[in-house]
Amino acid sequence: MIRAALFDLDGTLLDSMPMWRHLGERFLMEHGITPRPGLGEALSELDYDEAAAYLLQEYVLPLSPEECRREIMELVRLSYRHKIPLKPGAAQLVKALHSRGLQLGVVTASLPELAGAALERVGLREYFSAVVTCEEYGIYKDNPEIFLLAARQLGALPAETLVVEDALYAARTAKQAGFVVWGIFDEASRPQQEEMRRLCDRYAMDFRELPADALP
């Protein structure tokens, strides 16, 4: 019987991937620069420092690397605090699972301040007993320990814990560690959609296709 549930944040609860995809464009346009095609793809695998270095190398900007990084991070903070919406049906599933008595947590690669600000803004922070960030623990989602650590905080074993994810690599990590896994579609992970369907215990294009009463 499922006693706990762990939700990913970006691309799962939050429809945040478009913000990340267009972040470089927004940054350059604020400086009056028209970005070249393919910028989102070029920045997609880079951290803040690497993204700042890339932008300074490819575009003429009157900024130091630290100033560039700081401006990028501020755009991200503003988005999490004020703009990024929930995925349709996400709040309803969270509240339904909570009302059934499940202990709920978030496991995210987002910075702690961003995760907390977004969950507060969308009115869901009170439903989560644990918010576990990869940054805080130095453990990432290719390592099952991040999910095991979160489950322990909720007092549940992997077999008693649902993990809800949009990313194939994270869903695979959780599944191999013995968790029940539900997959949710996100445009950023479209190429992995069919493999997600095969891997996950349930997979849906929309949270409204994942009713709480579908849990074992």
C-alpha positions as CSV (number, residue, x, y, z in Angstrom):
1,M,0.0,0.0,0.0
2,I,1.3,3.4,-0.9
3,R,1.9,5.7,2.1
4,A,4.0,8.5,0.6
5,A,4.6,10.3,-2.7
6,L,7.6,12.2,-4.0
7,F,7.1,14.8,-6.8
8,D,9.7,16.3,-9.1
9,L,9.3,20.0,-9.5
10,D,10.5,21.3,-12.9
11,G,8.6,19.8,-15.8
12,T,6.4,17.8,-13.4
13,L,4.6,20.0,-11.0
14,L,5.8,23.2,-12.6
15,D,5.5,24.1,-16.3
16,S,9.0,25.6,-16.1
17,M,10.8,24.1,-19.0
18,P,9.7,26.9,-21.5
19,M,11.3,29.4,-19.1
20,W,14.6,27.6,-19.2
21,R,14.4,27.1,-22.9
22,H,14.0,30.8,-23.6
23,L,16.1,32.2,-20.7
24,G,19.1,33.1,-22.9
25,E,16.8,34.9,-25.4
26,R,15.2,36.9,-22.6
27,F,18.6,37.9,-21.2
28,L,20.0,39.0,-24.5
29,M,16.8,40.9,-25.5
30,E,17.0,42.8,-22.3
31,H,20.3,44.0,-23.5
32,G,19.0,44.9,-26.9
33,I,20.6,42.0,-28.6
34,T,18.8,39.7,-31.1
35,P,19.7,36.0,-30.2
36,R,20.8,33.7,-33.0
37,P,18.7,30.5,-33.7
38,G,19.5,27.5,-31.5
39,L,20.5,29.5,-28.4
40,G,18.2,27.5,-26.1
41,E,19.7,24.2,-27.2
42,A,23.2,25.5,-26.8
43,L,22.5,26.6,-23.2
44,S,20.3,23.6,-22.2
45,E,23.1,21.5,-20.6
46,L,25.1,24.4,-19.1
47,D,25.2,25.6,-15.5
48,Y,25.0,29.3,-14.6
49,D,28.7,29.9,-14.9
50,E,29.0,28.0,-18.2
51,A,26.0,29.8,-19.6
52,A,27.5,33.2,-18.7
53,A,30.8,32.2,-20.3
54,Y,29.1,31.1,-23.5
55,L,27.0,34.3,-23.8
56,L,30.1,36.5,-23.2
57,Q,32.0,34.5,-25.8
58,E,29.3,34.6,-28.5
59,Y,27.8,38.0,-28.0
60,V,29.2,41.5,-27.3
61,L,28.0,42.3,-23.7
62,P,29.3,45.1,-21.4
63,L,29.4,42.7,-18.4
64,S,31.9,40.8,-16.4
65,P,31.3,37.0,-16.0
66,E,30.0,37.6,-12.5
67,E,27.6,40.3,-13.6
68,C,26.4,38.1,-16.4
69,R,25.8,35.2,-14.1
70,R,24.0,37.4,-11.5
71,E,21.6,38.8,-14.1
72,I,20.8,35.4,-15.4
73,M,20.1,34.1,-11.9
74,E,17.9,37.1,-11.2
75,L,15.8,36.4,-14.3
76,V,15.4,32.8,-13.0
77,R,14.4,34.0,-9.5
78,L,11.8,36.4,-10.8
79,S,10.3,33.6,-12.9
80,Y,10.0,31.2,-9.9
81,R,8.7,33.9,-7.6
82,H,6.2,35.4,-9.9
83,K,5.5,33.6,-13.2
84,I,6.0,29.9,-13.7
85,P,2.6,28.1,-13.6
86,L,1.6,24.7,-12.3
87,K,0.9,22.0,-14.8
88,P,-2.9,21.5,-15.3
89,G,-4.3,19.2,-12.7
90,A,-1.1,19.1,-10.5
91,A,-2.6,20.9,-7.5
92,Q,-5.7,18.7,-7.6
93,L,-3.6,15.5,-7.5
94,V,-1.4,16.8,-4.7
95,K,-4.4,17.8,-2.6
96,A,-6.2,14.5,-3.3
97,L,-3.2,12.4,-2.2
98,H,-2.8,14.6,0.9
99,S,-6.5,14.1,1.8
100,R,-6.0,10.4,1.6
101,G,-3.4,10.6,4.3
102,L,-0.2,10.2,2.2
103,Q,3.0,11.9,3.3
104,L,4.2,14.1,0.5
105,G,7.6,15.4,-0.6
106,V,9.4,17.2,-3.4
107,V,12.7,16.0,-4.8
108,T,14.2,18.6,-7.1
109,A,17.3,19.8,-8.8
110,S,16.2,23.4,-8.4
111,L,17.9,25.6,-5.8
112,P,16.3,25.5,-2.4
113,E,15.2,29.1,-2.5
114,L,13.6,28.7,-6.0
115,A,11.7,25.6,-5.0
116,G,10.4,27.1,-1.8
117,A,9.4,30.4,-3.5
118,A,7.5,28.6,-6.3
119,L,5.7,26.2,-3.9
120,E,4.6,29.1,-1.7
121,R,3.4,31.1,-4.6
122,V,1.2,28.4,-6.1
123,G,-0.2,27.5,-2.6
124,L,1.2,24.0,-2.3
125,R,4.0,24.3,0.2
126,E,1.8,23.4,3.2
127,Y,1.1,20.0,1.6
128,F,4.7,18.8,1.5
129,S,6.4,17.5,4.7
130,A,9.8,17.4,2.9
131,V,11.4,19.4,0.2
132,V,14.7,17.7,-0.8
133,T,17.0,19.5,-3.2
134,C,19.9,17.9,-5.0
135,E,21.9,21.1,-4.4
136,E,21.5,20.8,-0.6
137,Y,22.7,17.2,-0.4
138,G,25.1,17.1,-3.3
139,I,23.2,14.0,-4.7
140,Y,21.6,14.0,-8.1
141,K,18.8,12.0,-9.7
142,D,21.1,9.5,-11.3
143,N,21.8,8.3,-7.8
144,P,18.9,6.5,-6.0
145,E,20.1,7.8,-2.6
146,I,18.3,11.1,-3.3
147,F,15.0,9.3,-3.5
148,L,15.8,7.0,-0.6
149,L,16.7,9.9,1.6
150,A,13.5,11.7,0.8
151,A,11.4,8.5,1.5
152,R,13.1,8.1,4.8
153,Q,12.2,11.7,5.7
154,L,8.6,10.7,5.1
155,G,8.9,7.5,7.0
156,A,8.2,5.2,4.1
157,L,10.0,2.3,2.2
158,P,10.5,2.5,-1.5
159,A,7.8,0.0,-2.2
160,E,5.4,2.2,-0.2
161,T,6.4,5.4,-2.1
162,L,5.1,6.8,-5.3
163,V,7.6,8.9,-7.4
164,V,6.1,11.3,-10.0
165,E,8.6,12.3,-12.7
166,D,8.8,13.7,-16.2
167,A,12.5,12.8,-16.9
168,L,13.4,9.4,-18.1
169,Y,16.8,9.1,-16.3
170,A,15.2,10.1,-12.9
171,A,12.2,7.8,-13.4
172,R,14.6,4.9,-14.2
173,T,16.7,5.6,-11.1
174,A,13.6,5.5,-8.9
175,K,12.2,2.4,-10.6
176,Q,15.4,0.5,-10.2
177,A,15.4,1.4,-6.5
178,G,12.0,-0.2,-6.0
179,F,9.7,2.8,-6.0
180,V,6.3,2.9,-7.7
181,V,6.7,5.4,-10.6
182,W,4.2,7.5,-12.4
183,G,5.4,9.5,-15.5
184,I,4.0,12.8,-16.6
185,F,4.5,14.2,-20.1
186,D,6.6,17.3,-20.6
187,E,7.5,18.8,-24.0
188,A,11.1,18.9,-23.1
189,S,11.1,15.1,-22.7
190,R,9.0,14.2,-25.7
191,P,11.8,12.2,-27.3
192,Q,11.8,9.8,-24.3
193,Q,8.0,9.5,-24.2
194,E,7.7,5.9,-25.5
195,E,10.4,4.7,-23.2
196,M,8.8,6.4,-20.3
197,R,5.5,4.6,-21.1
198,R,7.3,1.2,-21.0
199,L,9.2,2.0,-17.8
200,C,6.6,3.7,-15.6
201,D,3.8,1.9,-13.7
202,R,1.5,4.6,-15.1
203,Y,2.1,7.3,-17.7
204,A,-0.1,10.3,-18.6
205,M,0.0,13.3,-20.9
206,D,-1.8,15.3,-18.2
207,F,-2.2,15.1,-14.4
208,R,-6.0,14.9,-14.9
209,E,-5.3,11.4,-16.2
210,L,-3.7,10.4,-12.9
211,P,-6.4,10.1,-10.3
212,A,-5.5,9.5,-6.7
213,D,-7.8,6.5,-6.5
214,A,-5.5,4.7,-9.1
215,L,-3.0,4.1,-6.4
216,P,-2.6,0.5,-5.1
